[in-house]
């Protein structure tokens, strides 16, 4: 019974919050709004001056020639072939 009062109070608070709806206020548009239309385009401005051309860089230096490689080893000499037949008979 002592919790009944607390539960009833909590339910009533929740009920009031659930029914609360915020009111929406709609403001009418300002009737004194001035619409500005652009005028004619002005004359085109003068063209800018081209900047100076840059200086060319110095040519690159040539690298040194590499060393010549060592001579390769000599291969083995092949075997001598057999003498052919004279074909005399």
PDB file of N, CA, C and O in Angstrom:
ATOM      1  N   UNK A   1       0.807  -1.179   0.000  1.00  0.00           N
ATOM      2  CA  UNK A   1       0.000   0.000   0.000  1.00  0.00           C
ATOM      3  C   UNK A   1       0.868   1.267   0.000  1.00  0.00           C
ATOM      4  O   UNK A   1       0.479   2.280  -0.582  1.00  0.00           O
ATOM      5  N   UNK A   2       2.008   1.217   0.631  1.00  0.00           N
ATOM      6  CA  UNK A   2       2.807   2.438   0.634  1.00  0.00           C
ATOM      7  C   UNK A   2       3.467   2.670  -0.720  1.00  0.00           C
ATOM      8  O   UNK A   2       3.822   3.807  -1.033  1.00  0.00           O
ATOM      9  N   UNK A   3       3.644   1.617  -1.543  1.00  0.00           N
ATOM     10  CA  UNK A   3       4.205   1.803  -2.888  1.00  0.00           C
ATOM     11  C   UNK A   3       3.142   2.238  -3.890  1.00  0.00           C
ATOM     12  O   UNK A   3       3.478   2.736  -4.965  1.00  0.00           O
ATOM     13  N   UNK A   4       1.881   2.060  -3.560  1.00  0.00           N
ATOM     14  CA  UNK A   4       0.796   2.424  -4.450  1.00  0.00           C
ATOM     15  C   UNK A   4       0.794   3.922  -4.731  1.00  0.00           C
ATOM     16  O   UNK A   4       0.547   4.340  -5.862  1.00  0.00           O
ATOM     17  N   UNK A   5       1.059   4.709  -3.739  1.00  0.00           N
ATOM     18  CA  UNK A   5       1.075   6.168  -3.917  1.00  0.00           C
ATOM     19  C   UNK A   5       2.227   6.585  -4.838  1.00  0.00           C
ATOM     20  O   UNK A   5       2.052   7.470  -5.675  1.00  0.00           O
ATOM     21  N   UNK A   6       3.392   5.965  -4.696  1.00  0.00           N
ATOM     22  CA  UNK A   6       4.558   6.305  -5.525  1.00  0.00           C
ATOM     23  C   UNK A   6       4.305   5.894  -6.977  1.00  0.00           C
ATOM     24  O   UNK A   6       4.643   6.635  -7.900  1.00  0.00           O
ATOM     25  N   UNK A   7       3.713   4.716  -7.180  1.00  0.00           N
ATOM     26  CA  UNK A   7       3.421   4.249  -8.531  1.00  0.00           C
ATOM     27  C   UNK A   7       2.363   5.145  -9.178  1.00  0.00           C
ATOM     28  O   UNK A   7       2.481   5.464 -10.361  1.00  0.00           O
ATOM     29  N   UNK A   8       1.375   5.542  -8.462  1.00  0.00           N
ATOM     30  CA  UNK A   8       0.321   6.408  -9.006  1.00  0.00           C
ATOM     31  C   UNK A   8       0.897   7.770  -9.381  1.00  0.00           C
ATOM     32  O   UNK A   8       0.522   8.329 -10.412  1.00  0.00           O
ATOM     33  N   UNK A   9       1.787   8.309  -8.580  1.00  0.00           N
ATOM     34  CA  UNK A   9       2.394   9.607  -8.873  1.00  0.00           C
ATOM     35  C   UNK A   9       3.273   9.511 -10.121  1.00  0.00           C
ATOM     36  O   UNK A   9       3.255  10.405 -10.967  1.00  0.00           O
ATOM     37  N   UNK A  10       4.040   8.425 -10.233  1.00  0.00           N
ATOM     38  CA  UNK A  10       4.903   8.252 -11.406  1.00  0.00           C
ATOM     39  C   UNK A  10       4.072   8.092 -12.672  1.00  0.00           C
ATOM     40  O   UNK A  10       4.429   8.647 -13.711  1.00  0.00           O
ATOM     41  N   UNK A  11       2.970   7.347 -12.610  1.00  0.00           N
ATOM     42  CA  UNK A  11       2.117   7.180 -13.781  1.00  0.00           C
ATOM     43  C   UNK A  11       1.452   8.487 -14.191  1.00  0.00           C
ATOM     44  O   UNK A  11       1.288   8.750 -15.382  1.00  0.00           O
ATOM     45  N   UNK A  12       1.075   9.294 -13.235  1.00  0.00           N
ATOM     46  CA  UNK A  12       0.441  10.571 -13.581  1.00  0.00           C
ATOM     47  C   UNK A  12       1.450  11.519 -14.242  1.00  0.00           C
ATOM     48  O   UNK A  12       1.100  12.254 -15.166  1.00  0.00           O
ATOM     49  N   UNK A  13       2.691  11.502 -13.772  1.00  0.00           N
ATOM     50  CA  UNK A  13       3.709  12.342 -14.389  1.00  0.00           C
ATOM     51  C   UNK A  13       3.975  11.884 -15.822  1.00  0.00           C
ATOM     52  O   UNK A  13       4.084  12.711 -16.727  1.00  0.00           O
ATOM     53  N   UNK A  14       4.078  10.577 -16.032  1.00  0.00           N
ATOM     54  CA  UNK A  14       4.291  10.054 -17.376  1.00  0.00           C
ATOM     55  C   UNK A  14       3.119  10.363 -18.294  1.00  0.00           C
ATOM     56  O   UNK A  14       3.322  10.622 -19.480  1.00  0.00           O
ATOM     57  N   UNK A  15       1.902  10.342 -17.774  1.00  0.00           N
ATOM     58  CA  UNK A  15       0.711  10.639 -18.571  1.00  0.00           C
ATOM     59  C   UNK A  15       0.723  12.090 -19.026  1.00  0.00           C
ATOM     60  O   UNK A  15       0.406  12.385 -20.178  1.00  0.00           O
ATOM     61  N   UNK A  16       1.088  12.996 -18.127  1.00  0.00           N
ATOM     62  CA  UNK A  16       1.130  14.416 -18.500  1.00  0.00           C
ATOM     63  C   UNK A  16       2.206  14.684 -19.557  1.00  0.00           C
ATOM     64  O   UNK A  16       1.984  15.482 -20.468  1.00  0.00           O
ATOM     65  N   UNK A  17       3.349  14.039 -19.452  1.00  0.00           N
ATOM     66  CA  UNK A  17       4.411  14.223 -20.456  1.00  0.00           C
ATOM     67  C   UNK A  17       4.030  13.603 -21.799  1.00  0.00           C
ATOM     68  O   UNK A  17       4.400  14.142 -22.842  1.00  0.00           O
ATOM     69  N   UNK A  18       3.309  12.499 -21.803  1.00  0.00           N
ATOM     70  CA  UNK A  18       2.910  11.847 -23.042  1.00  0.00           C
ATOM     71  C   UNK A  18       1.888  12.686 -23.799  1.00  0.00           C
ATOM     72  O   UNK A  18       1.866  12.650 -25.029  1.00  0.00           O
ATOM     73  N   UNK A  19       1.045  13.435 -23.105  1.00  0.00           N
ATOM     74  CA  UNK A  19       0.014  14.241 -23.754  1.00  0.00           C
ATOM     75  C   UNK A  19       0.521  15.621 -24.148  1.00  0.00           C
ATOM     76  O   UNK A  19      -0.153  16.326 -24.898  1.00  0.00           O
ATOM     77  N   UNK A  20       1.656  16.011 -23.678  1.00  0.00           N
ATOM     78  CA  UNK A  20       2.176  17.346 -23.969  1.00  0.00           C
ATOM     79  C   UNK A  20       2.650  17.407 -25.420  1.00  0.00           C
ATOM     80  O   UNK A  20       3.551  16.669 -25.819  1.00  0.00           O
ATOM     81  N   UNK A  21       2.039  18.286 -26.198  1.00  0.00           N
ATOM     82  CA  UNK A  21       2.446  18.461 -27.591  1.00  0.00           C
ATOM     83  C   UNK A  21       2.906  19.908 -27.756  1.00  0.00           C
ATOM     84  O   UNK A  21       2.198  20.839 -27.371  1.00  0.00           O
ATOM     85  N   UNK A  22       4.086  20.090 -28.326  1.00  0.00           N
ATOM     86  CA  UNK A  22       4.556  21.465 -28.508  1.00  0.00           C
ATOM     87  C   UNK A  22       3.734  22.177 -29.587  1.00  0.00           C
ATOM     88  O   UNK A  22       3.339  21.572 -30.584  1.00  0.00           O
ATOM     89  N   UNK A  23       3.492  23.440 -29.374  1.00  0.00           N
ATOM     90  CA  UNK A  23       2.729  24.216 -30.354  1.00  0.00           C
ATOM     91  C   UNK A  23       3.684  24.737 -31.416  1.00  0.00           C
ATOM     92  O   UNK A  23       4.801  25.157 -31.115  1.00  0.00           O
ATOM     93  N   UNK A  24       3.229  24.704 -32.662  1.00  0.00           N
ATOM     94  CA  UNK A  24       4.047  25.179 -33.762  1.00  0.00           C
ATOM     95  C   UNK A  24       3.633  26.606 -34.089  1.00  0.00           C
ATOM     96  O   UNK A  24       2.459  26.893 -34.319  1.00  0.00           O
ATOM     97  N   UNK A  25       4.610  27.481 -34.105  1.00  0.00           N
ATOM     98  CA  UNK A  25       4.343  28.873 -34.415  1.00  0.00           C
ATOM     99  C   UNK A  25       4.800  29.127 -35.843  1.00  0.00           C
ATOM    100  O   UNK A  25       5.971  28.938 -36.174  1.00  0.00           O
ATOM    101  N   UNK A  26       3.866  29.556 -36.687  1.00  0.00           N
ATOM    102  CA  UNK A  26       4.181  29.835 -38.083  1.00  0.00           C
ATOM    103  C   UNK A  26       4.224  31.346 -38.249  1.00  0.00           C
ATOM    104  O   UNK A  26       3.237  32.038 -38.000  1.00  0.00           O
ATOM    105  N   UNK A  27       5.380  31.852 -38.672  1.00  0.00           N
ATOM    106  CA  UNK A  27       5.497  33.293 -38.888  1.00  0.00           C
ATOM    107  C   UNK A  27       5.214  33.584 -40.349  1.00  0.00           C
ATOM    108  O   UNK A  27       5.759  32.908 -41.222  1.00  0.00           O
ATOM    109  N   UNK A  28       4.380  34.567 -40.641  1.00  0.00           N
ATOM    110  CA  UNK A  28       4.080  34.889 -42.028  1.00  0.00           C
ATOM    111  C   UNK A  28       5.287  35.540 -42.708  1.00  0.00           C
ATOM    112  O   UNK A  28       6.138  36.139 -42.050  1.00  0.00           O
ATOM    113  N   UNK A  29       5.344  35.414 -44.020  1.00  0.00           N
ATOM    114  CA  UNK A  29       6.444  36.016 -44.769  1.00  0.00           C
ATOM    115  C   UNK A  29       6.346  37.533 -44.690  1.00  0.00           C
ATOM    116  O   UNK A  29       5.251  38.086 -44.592  1.00  0.00           O
ATOM    117  N   UNK A  30       7.475  38.194 -44.730  1.00  0.00           N
ATOM    118  CA  UNK A  30       7.509  39.650 -44.640  1.00  0.00           C
ATOM    119  C   UNK A  30       6.986  40.236 -45.948  1.00  0.00           C
ATOM    120  O   UNK A  30       7.564  39.978 -47.003  1.00  0.00           O
ATOM    121  N   UNK A  31       5.910  41.016 -45.906  1.00  0.00           N
ATOM    122  CA  UNK A  31       5.367  41.568 -47.158  1.00  0.00           C
ATOM    123  C   UNK A  31       6.239  42.683 -47.737  1.00  0.00           C
ATOM    124  O   UNK A  31       6.049  43.067 -48.891  1.00  0.00           O
ATOM    125  N   UNK A  32       7.178  43.204 -46.971  1.00  0.00           N
ATOM    126  CA  UNK A  32       8.003  44.310 -47.435  1.00  0.00           C
ATOM    127  C   UNK A  32       9.332  43.834 -48.008  1.00  0.00           C
ATOM    128  O   UNK A  32      10.285  44.611 -48.069  1.00  0.00           O
ATOM    129  N   UNK A  33       9.415  42.583 -48.425  1.00  0.00           N
ATOM    130  CA  UNK A  33      10.659  42.051 -48.969  1.00  0.00           C
ATOM    131  C   UNK A  33      10.920  42.669 -50.339  1.00  0.00           C
ATOM    132  O   UNK A  33      10.042  42.679 -51.201  1.00  0.00           O
ATOM    133  N   UNK A  34      12.132  43.184 -50.533  1.00  0.00           N
ATOM    134  CA  UNK A  34      12.503  43.817 -51.792  1.00  0.00           C
ATOM    135  C   UNK A  34      13.296  42.799 -52.614  1.00  0.00           C
ATOM    136  O   UNK A  34      14.271  42.222 -52.131  1.00  0.00           O
ATOM    137  N   UNK A  35      12.868  42.587 -53.857  1.00  0.00           N
ATOM    138  CA  UNK A  35      13.564  41.679 -54.751  1.00  0.00           C
ATOM    139  C   UNK A  35      14.480  42.515 -55.630  1.00  0.00           C
ATOM    140  O   UNK A  35      14.021  43.424 -56.323  1.00  0.00           O
ATOM    141  N   UNK A  36      15.767  42.213 -55.604  1.00  0.00           N
ATOM    142  CA  UNK A  36      16.745  42.987 -56.365  1.00  0.00           C
ATOM    143  C   UNK A  36      17.089  42.226 -57.633  1.00  0.00           C
ATOM    144  O   UNK A  36      17.459  41.053 -57.580  1.00  0.00           O
ATOM    145  N   UNK A  37      16.964  42.904 -58.787  1.00  0.00           N
ATOM    146  CA  UNK A  37      17.363  42.294 -60.055  1.00  0.00           C
ATOM    147  C   UNK A  37      18.686  42.913 -60.476  1.00  0.00           C
ATOM    148  O   UNK A  37      18.863  44.126 -60.355  1.00  0.00           O
ATOM    149  N   UNK A  38      19.618  42.104 -60.967  1.00  0.00           N
ATOM    150  CA  UNK A  38      20.922  42.644 -61.330  1.00  0.00           C
ATOM    151  C   UNK A  38      20.837  43.502 -62.591  1.00  0.00           C
ATOM    152  O   UNK A  38      20.002  43.267 -63.464  1.00  0.00           O
ATOM    153  N   UNK A  39      21.709  44.489 -62.667  1.00  0.00           N
ATOM    154  CA  UNK A  39      21.760  45.380 -63.828  1.00  0.00           C
ATOM    155  C   UNK A  39      22.602  44.769 -64.931  1.00  0.00           C
ATOM    156  O   UNK A  39      23.017  43.614 -64.836  1.00  0.00           O
ATOM    157  N   UNK A  40      22.856  45.544 -65.976  1.00  0.00           N
ATOM    158  CA  UNK A  40      23.656  45.027 -67.084  1.00  0.00           C
ATOM    159  C   UNK A  40      25.101  44.804 -66.657  1.00  0.00           C
ATOM    160  O   UNK A  40      25.589  45.432 -65.718  1.00  0.00           O
ATOM    161  N   UNK A  41      25.778  43.896 -67.365  1.00  0.00           N
ATOM    162  CA  UNK A  41      27.158  43.575 -67.023  1.00  0.00           C
ATOM    163  C   UNK A  41      28.066  44.727 -67.422  1.00  0.00           C
ATOM    164  O   UNK A  41      27.819  45.416 -68.412  1.00  0.00           O
ATOM    165  N   UNK A  42      29.116  44.928 -66.643  1.00  0.00           N
ATOM    166  CA  UNK A  42      30.074  45.989 -66.936  1.00  0.00           C
ATOM    167  C   UNK A  42      31.065  45.561 -68.008  1.00  0.00           C
ATOM    168  O   UNK A  42      31.050  44.422 -68.476  1.00  0.00           O
ATOM    169  N   UNK A  43      31.927  46.502 -68.387  1.00  0.00           N
ATOM    170  CA  UNK A  43      32.937  46.208 -69.405  1.00  0.00           C
ATOM    171  C   UNK A  43      33.970  45.240 -68.857  1.00  0.00           C
ATOM    172  O   UNK A  43      34.209  45.182 -67.651  1.00  0.00           O
ATOM    173  N   UNK A  44      34.589  44.470 -69.771  1.00  0.00           N
ATOM    174  CA  UNK A  44      35.588  43.503 -69.345  1.00  0.00           C
ATOM    175  C   UNK A  44      36.867  44.234 -68.973  1.00  0.00           C
ATOM    176  O   UNK A  44      37.226  45.224 -69.610  1.00  0.00           O
ATOM    177  N   UNK A  45      37.544  43.763 -67.965  1.00  0.00           N
ATOM    178  CA  UNK A  45      38.779  44.385 -67.507  1.00  0.00           C
ATOM    179  C   UNK A  45      39.940  44.094 -68.443  1.00  0.00           C
ATOM    180  O   UNK A  45      39.864  43.211 -69.297  1.00  0.00           O
ATOM    181  N   UNK A  46      41.014  44.851 -68.269  1.00  0.00           N
ATOM    182  CA  UNK A  46      42.193  44.681 -69.115  1.00  0.00           C
ATOM    183  C   UNK A  46      42.881  43.358 -68.802  1.00  0.00           C
ATOM    184  O   UNK A  46      42.803  42.851 -67.683  1.00  0.00           O
ATOM    185  N   UNK A  47      43.561  42.805 -69.817  1.00  0.00           N
ATOM    186  CA  UNK A  47      44.253  41.534 -69.632  1.00  0.00           C
ATOM    187  C   UNK A  47      45.581  41.793 -68.933  1.00  0.00           C
ATOM    188  O   UNK A  47      46.226  42.814 -69.170  1.00  0.00           O
ATOM    189  N   UNK A  48      45.982  40.878 -68.082  1.00  0.00           N
ATOM    190  CA  UNK A  48      47.220  41.026 -67.336  1.00  0.00           C
ATOM    191  C   UNK A  48      48.455  40.822 -68.203  1.00  0.00           C
ATOM    192  O   UNK A  48      48.369  40.257 -69.294  1.00  0.00           O
ATOM    193  N   UNK A  49      49.590  41.279 -67.719  1.00  0.00           N
ATOM    194  CA  UNK A  49      50.857  41.165 -68.439  1.00  0.00           C
ATOM    195  C   UNK A  49      51.460  39.798 -68.144  1.00  0.00           C
ATOM    196  O   UNK A  49      51.386  39.307 -67.018  1.00  0.00           O
ATOM    197  N   UNK A  50      52.069  39.177 -69.183  1.00  0.00           N
ATOM    198  CA  UNK A  50      52.688  37.863 -68.994  1.00  0.00           C
ATOM    199  C   UNK A  50      53.992  38.024 -68.226  1.00  0.00           C
ATOM    200  O   UNK A  50      54.731  38.986 -68.435  1.00  0.00           O
ATOM    201  N   UNK A  51      54.261  37.103 -67.361  1.00  0.00           N
ATOM    202  CA  UNK A  51      55.474  37.144 -66.553  1.00  0.00           C
ATOM    203  C   UNK A  51      56.718  36.794 -67.359  1.00  0.00           C
ATOM    204  O   UNK A  51      56.625  36.248 -68.458  1.00  0.00           O
ATOM    205  N   UNK A  52      57.884  37.112 -66.800  1.00  0.00           N
ATOM    206  CA  UNK A  52      59.156  36.848 -67.477  1.00  0.00           C
ATOM    207  C   UNK A  52      59.412  35.345 -67.542  1.00  0.00           C
ATOM    208  O   UNK A  52      58.980  34.590 -66.671  1.00  0.00           O
ATOM    209  N   UNK A  53      60.130  34.919 -68.603  1.00  0.00           N
ATOM    210  CA  UNK A  53      60.436  33.504 -68.761  1.00  0.00           C
ATOM    211  C   UNK A  53      61.610  33.145 -67.859  1.00  0.00           C
ATOM    212  O   UNK A  53      62.522  33.949 -67.667  1.00  0.00           O
ATOM    213  N   UNK A  54      61.584  31.961 -67.320  1.00  0.00           N
ATOM    214  CA  UNK A  54      62.645  31.509 -66.418  1.00  0.00           C
ATOM    215  C   UNK A  54      63.942  31.207 -67.151  1.00  0.00           C
ATOM    216  O   UNK A  54      63.944  31.028 -68.369  1.00  0.00           O
ATOM    217  N   UNK A  55      65.032  31.151 -66.422  1.00  0.00           N
ATOM    218  CA  UNK A  55      66.356  30.888 -66.983  1.00  0.00           C
ATOM    219  C   UNK A  55      66.550  29.381 -67.107  1.00  0.00           C
ATOM    220  O   UNK A  55      66.138  28.623 -66.230  1.00  0.00           O
ATOM    221  N   UNK A  56      67.189  28.942 -68.218  1.00  0.00           N
ATOM    222  CA  UNK A  56      67.421  27.510 -68.415  1.00  0.00           C
ATOM    223  C   UNK A  56      68.564  27.058 -67.520  1.00  0.00           C
ATOM    224  O   UNK A  56      69.534  27.789 -67.321  1.00  0.00           O
ATOM    225  N   UNK A  57      68.448  25.880 -66.998  1.00  0.00           N
ATOM    226  CA  UNK A  57      69.468  25.342 -66.103  1.00  0.00           C
ATOM    227  C   UNK A  57      70.718  24.902 -66.856  1.00  0.00           C
ATOM    228  O   UNK A  57      70.690  24.731 -68.075  1.00  0.00           O
ATOM    229  N   UNK A  58      71.809  24.720 -66.126  1.00  0.00           N
ATOM    230  CA  UNK A  58      73.087  24.299 -66.723  1.00  0.00           C
ATOM    231  C   UNK A  58      72.989  22.846 -67.174  1.00  0.00           C
ATOM    232  O   UNK A  58      72.254  22.066 -66.568  1.00  0.00           O
ATOM    233  N   UNK A  59      73.735  22.455 -68.256  1.00  0.00           N
ATOM    234  CA  UNK A  59      73.697  21.066 -68.697  1.00  0.00           C
ATOM    235  C   UNK A  59      74.372  20.156 -67.669  1.00  0.00           C
ATOM    236  O   UNK A  59      75.245  20.590 -66.917  1.00  0.00           O
ATOM    237  N   UNK A  60      73.962  18.917 -67.651  1.00  0.00           N
ATOM    238  CA  UNK A  60      74.510  17.966 -66.683  1.00  0.00           C
ATOM    239  C   UNK A  60      75.917  17.531 -67.085  1.00  0.00           C
ATOM    240  O   UNK A  60      76.263  17.549 -68.266  1.00  0.00           O
ATOM    241  N   UNK A  61      76.718  17.146 -66.110  1.00  0.00           N
ATOM    242  CA  UNK A  61      78.076  16.677 -66.390  1.00  0.00           C
ATOM    243  C   UNK A  61      78.022  15.212 -66.805  1.00  0.00           C
ATOM    244  O   UNK A  61      77.175  14.446 -66.348  1.00  0.00           O
ATOM    245  N   UNK A  62      78.984  14.834 -67.714  1.00  0.00           N
ATOM    246  CA  UNK A  62      79.026  13.463 -68.188  1.00  0.00           C
ATOM    247  C   UNK A  62      79.733  12.597 -67.150  1.00  0.00           C
ATOM    248  O   UNK A  62      80.733  13.013 -66.566  1.00  0.00           O
ATOM    249  N   UNK A  63      79.221  11.414 -66.926  1.00  0.00           N
ATOM    250  CA  UNK A  63      79.834  10.506 -65.960  1.00  0.00           C
ATOM    251  C   UNK A  63      81.095   9.852 -66.515  1.00  0.00           C
ATOM    252  O   UNK A  63      81.352   9.901 -67.718  1.00  0.00           O
ATOM    253  N   UNK A  64      81.875   9.243 -65.632  1.00  0.00           N
ATOM    254  CA  UNK A  64      83.125   8.578 -66.043  1.00  0.00           C
ATOM    255  C   UNK A  64      82.812   7.251 -66.719  1.00  0.00           C
ATOM    256  O   UNK A  64      81.796   6.619 -66.429  1.00  0.00           O
ATOM    257  N   UNK A  65      83.717   6.825 -67.646  1.00  0.00           N
ATOM    258  CA  UNK A  65      83.571   5.548 -68.327  1.00  0.00           C
ATOM    259  C   UNK A  65      83.973   4.438 -67.365  1.00  0.00           C
ATOM    260  O   UNK A  65      84.929   4.586 -66.605  1.00  0.00           O
ATOM    261  N   UNK A  66      83.257   3.348 -67.399  1.00  0.00           N
ATOM    262  CA  UNK A  66      83.561   2.234 -66.508  1.00  0.00           C
ATOM    263  C   UNK A  66      84.810   1.479 -66.939  1.00  0.00           C
ATOM    264  O   UNK A  66      85.261   1.622 -68.075  1.00  0.00           O
ATOM    265  N   UNK A  67      85.370   0.676 -66.040  1.00  0.00           N
ATOM    266  CA  UNK A  67      86.583  -0.100 -66.322  1.00  0.00           C
ATOM    267  C   UNK A  67      86.241  -1.261 -67.252  1.00  0.00           C
ATOM    268  O   UNK A  67      85.131  -1.792 -67.212  1.00  0.00           O
ATOM    269  N   UNK A  68      87.210  -1.654 -68.098  1.00  0.00           N
ATOM    270  CA  UNK A  68      87.027  -2.784 -69.004  1.00  0.00           C
ATOM    271  C   UNK A  68      87.087  -4.079 -68.197  1.00  0.00           C
ATOM    272  O   UNK A  68      87.902  -4.202 -67.282  1.00  0.00           O
ATOM    273  N   UNK A  69      86.242  -5.030 -68.526  1.00  0.00           N
ATOM    274  CA  UNK A  69      86.210  -6.289 -67.801  1.00  0.00           C
ATOM    275  C   UNK A  69      87.396  -7.189 -68.153  1.00  0.00           C
ATOM    276  O   UNK A  69      88.032  -6.990 -69.188  1.00  0.00           O
ATOM    277  N   UNK A  70      87.697  -8.162 -67.315  1.00  0.00           N
ATOM    278  CA  UNK A  70      88.811  -9.112 -67.549  1.00  0.00           C
ATOM    279  C   UNK A  70      88.460 -10.061 -68.692  1.00  0.00           C
ATOM    280  O   UNK A  70      87.285 -10.318 -68.952  1.00  0.00           O
ATOM    281  N   UNK A  71      89.483 -10.580 -69.373  1.00  0.00           N
ATOM    282  CA  UNK A  71      89.257 -11.509 -70.475  1.00  0.00           C
ATOM    283  C   UNK A  71      88.827 -12.859 -69.908  1.00  0.00           C
ATOM    284  O   UNK A  71      89.322 -13.285 -68.865  1.00  0.00           O
ATOM    285  N   UNK A  72      87.919 -13.521 -70.588  1.00  0.00           N
ATOM    286  CA  UNK A  72      87.421 -14.809 -70.129  1.00  0.00           C
ATOM    287  C   UNK A  72      88.437 -15.926 -70.308  1.00  0.00           C
ATOM    288  O   UNK A  72      89.406 -15.763 -71.049  1.00  0.00           O
ATOM    289  N   UNK A  73      88.234 -17.055 -69.646  1.00  0.00           N
ATOM    290  CA  UNK A  73      89.149 -18.221 -69.730  1.00  0.00           C
ATOM    291  C   UNK A  73      89.015 -18.884 -71.094  1.00  0.00           C
ATOM    292  O   UNK A  73      87.940 -18.879 -71.694  1.00  0.00           O
ATOM    293  N   UNK A  74      90.112 -19.452 -71.577  1.00  0.00           N
ATOM    294  CA  UNK A  74      90.109 -20.147 -72.857  1.00  0.00           C
ATOM    295  C   UNK A  74      89.480 -21.518 -72.678  1.00  0.00           C
ATOM    296  O   UNK A  74      89.711 -22.192 -71.674  1.00  0.00           O
ATOM    297  N   UNK A  75      88.680 -21.926 -73.664  1.00  0.00           N
ATOM    298  CA  UNK A  75      88.039 -23.236 -73.593  1.00  0.00           C
ATOM    299  C   UNK A  75      89.003 -24.371 -73.935  1.00  0.00           C
ATOM    300  O   UNK A  75      90.066 -24.133 -74.508  1.00  0.00           O
ATOM    301  N   UNK A  76      88.631 -25.609 -73.583  1.00  0.00           N
ATOM    302  CA  UNK A  76      89.450 -26.792 -73.903  1.00  0.00           C
ATOM    303  C   UNK A  76      89.400 -27.054 -75.407  1.00  0.00           C
ATOM    304  O   UNK A  76      88.396 -26.797 -76.071  1.00  0.00           O
ATOM    305  N   UNK A  77      90.512 -27.572 -75.920  1.00  0.00           N
ATOM    306  CA  UNK A  77      90.567 -27.907 -77.342  1.00  0.00           C
ATOM    307  C   UNK A  77      89.857 -29.240 -77.548  1.00  0.00           C
ATOM    308  O   UNK A  77      89.981 -30.145 -76.722  1.00  0.00           O
ATOM    309  N   UNK A  78      89.122 -29.363 -78.638  1.00  0.00           N
ATOM    310  CA  UNK A  78      88.380 -30.583 -78.919  1.00  0.00           C
ATOM    311  C   UNK A  78      89.286 -31.719 -79.386  1.00  0.00           C
ATOM    312  O   UNK A  78      90.432 -31.486 -79.770  1.00  0.00           O
ATOM    313  N   UNK A  79      88.768 -32.955 -79.353  1.00  0.00           N
ATOM    314  CA  UNK A  79      89.521 -34.148 -79.811  1.00  0.00           C
ATOM    315  C   UNK A  79      89.591 -34.154 -81.335  1.00  0.00           C
ATOM    316  O   UNK A  79      88.702 -33.649 -82.020  1.00  0.00           O
ATOM    317  N   UNK A  80      90.674 -34.742 -81.844  1.00  0.00           N
ATOM    318  CA  UNK A  80      90.857 -34.850 -83.281  1.00  0.00           C
ATOM    319  C   UNK A  80      90.031 -36.020 -83.768  1.00  0.00           C
ATOM    320  O   UNK A  80      89.980 -37.056 -83.106  1.00  0.00           O
ATOM    321  N   UNK A  81      89.367 -35.872 -84.940  1.00  0.00           N
ATOM    322  CA  UNK A  81      88.524 -36.909 -85.487  1.00  0.00           C
ATOM    323  C   UNK A  81      89.307 -38.056 -86.102  1.00  0.00           C
ATOM    324  O   UNK A  81      90.498 -37.897 -86.373  1.00  0.00           O
ATOM    325  N   UNK A  82      88.683 -39.206 -86.333  1.00  0.00           N
ATOM    326  CA  UNK A  82      89.311 -40.376 -86.969  1.00  0.00           C
ATOM    327  C   UNK A  82      89.538 -40.105 -88.454  1.00  0.00           C
ATOM    328  O   UNK A  82      88.802 -39.351 -89.090  1.00  0.00           O
ATOM    329  N   UNK A  83      90.584 -40.747 -88.985  1.00  0.00           N
ATOM    330  CA  UNK A  83      90.913 -40.608 -90.407  1.00  0.00           C
ATOM    331  C   UNK A  83      89.871 -41.396 -91.184  1.00  0.00           C
ATOM    332  O   UNK A  83      89.499 -42.495 -90.774  1.00  0.00           O
ATOM    333  N   UNK A  84      89.391 -40.853 -92.303  1.00  0.00           N
ATOM    334  CA  UNK A  84      88.405 -41.510 -93.112  1.00  0.00           C
ATOM    335  C   UNK A  84      89.022 -42.601 -93.998  1.00  0.00           C
ATOM    336  O   UNK A  84      90.241 -42.636 -94.172  1.00  0.00           O
ATOM    337  N   UNK A  85      88.212 -43.466 -94.545  1.00  0.00           N
ATOM    338  CA  UNK A  85      88.624 -44.529 -95.453  1.00  0.00           C
ATOM    339  C   UNK A  85      88.972 -43.908 -96.805  1.00  0.00           C
ATOM    340  O   UNK A  85      88.356 -42.927 -97.221  1.00  0.00           O
ATOM    341  N   UNK A  86      89.956 -44.483 -97.484  1.00  0.00           N
ATOM    342  CA  UNK A  86      90.327 -43.946 -98.784  1.00  0.00           C
ATOM    343  C   UNK A  86      89.331 -44.351 -99.839  1.00  0.00           C
ATOM    344  O   UNK A  86      89.337 -43.764-100.922  1.00  0.00           O
ATOM    345  N   UNK A  87      88.499 -45.293 -99.595  1.00  0.00           N
ATOM    346  CA  UNK A  87      87.484 -45.718-100.509  1.00  0.00           C
ATOM    347  C   UNK A  87      88.011 -46.539-101.661  1.00  0.00           C
ATOM    348  O   UNK A  87      87.360 -46.594-102.704  1.00  0.00           O
ATOM    349  N   UNK A  88      89.154 -47.180-101.527  1.00  0.00           N
ATOM    350  CA  UNK A  88      89.775 -47.925-102.596  1.00  0.00           C
ATOM    351  C   UNK A  88      89.179 -49.291-102.788  1.00  0.00           C
ATOM    352  O   UNK A  88      89.607 -49.945-103.740  1.00  0.00           O
ATOM    353  N   UNK A  89      88.460 -49.696-102.192  1.00  0.00           N
ATOM    354  CA  UNK A  89      87.822 -50.924-102.501  1.00  0.00           C
ATOM    355  C   UNK A  89      86.546 -51.119-101.850  1.00  0.00           C
ATOM    356  O   UNK A  89      85.904 -52.151-102.047  1.00  0.00           O
TER     357      UNK A  89
END
